Amino acid sequence: MRRFLVKIATDPRIQKIVWRPTTIVFGNPESDDVDVELIYKPFIVCDVCNARVNTGKEDEEGLPVGYVLADTEYVYEVICEDCRRRYFKRLPVYDTLEEASGF
């Protein structure tokens, strides 16, 4: 499977994916005694080094560029600029998923 990087700040679909809240289910899902809690993310970090990354929001200027590592089926992880240069420098970088997919 061909992997590539997509800039978070330039793709609205990727922004929705990375900003999606985490859902935590408490209790037994097979019974009626279930509590669901949504945990909203205050910021997005690199999955390799935990550095905060720019996702295109106005208050994030000055942060390193954020990318997602993806293929044609999945978005795997968030990568900062330093980690991209260090570990993923051979992967192509695109502005949108559509550009990466060739549509």
N, C-alpha and C positions, 0 to 999 in steps of 0.2 A: 504494500500500500504506500502510495506517495505521500509524504508528510511535507508540511509547509508552515510558515508563520503568517499570521494576519494581524495587522495593527488594530488594537482595540479602539483607539480614538477615531478611526475613520470608517468603522463599520457598525451601524446601528444594531444589526442582528447580534453581533458579537457582544456589544455593550449590554443588551438584554440578558444574554446568557451569563456573563460574568457578574452582573448585578442581581441576578435572581436570588431571593432569600433562601436560606437553608431551612428545611422543614424538619422538625423533630417531633416524633410521635411518642407520647408517654402512655403507658398502660398496655393492655392486651388488644392488638388490632382485631382479634377474632370476637371480642365482646363489645358491648356498648360503652364500656368504661374507658374511653380514650380521650386524651387531651392532645391537641395539635398546637405547636408553637412555631411561629415564623421568626427567624433571627435575621435581621437585616444587617448587611455588611457596612461598616463605617468607611471602609476603603478596601482596595484590591491590592494584594501583594503577590510578588513573584513566588511561585511554588518551589523554586530552587533555593533562593537565598533569603526569602522573606522581605525583600525591599519593597516599599510601596511604589506603585507604578501609576502612570498617567493613563486615564481611561477616557479622556476627552471632556471631563467636567471642568467648569470654569475655575474652580478653586484648586485645581491640581497643577497649575502651571509651575514649571521648575522641576517637576518629577521626571524620572527617566521614562522613556517611551515604553509602553506595555504592549506585549504581543500575546497571541494565543498560539500554542502548538496544536495543529489540527491535521486531519486528512479529509477525504471526501465524505466520511461518515461521522466522525466524532471530533469534538474539541477536547483536548487532553489536559492542558495546563496553561497557566499564565507564566510568561517569561519577561524579565526586565531586559533592558538594553545591554547591560554588562554580561549577563548570563547568555544572551543571544550571541554576543561576540565570542565568549569563551567556549560555549558548548554547541551552539547551533549555527555557526557562521556559514556553513555550506548550504543551509536550507534557504529556498527562495522566500522572499517577503512580499506580501500583497497588501493592498489597501482594503479589499473586501473579499468575502467568501466567493462571490460571483466571479471576480477577477481570477481567483485561484482555481476555480472549477472550470474556467474557460467559457462560461455562459455569457 
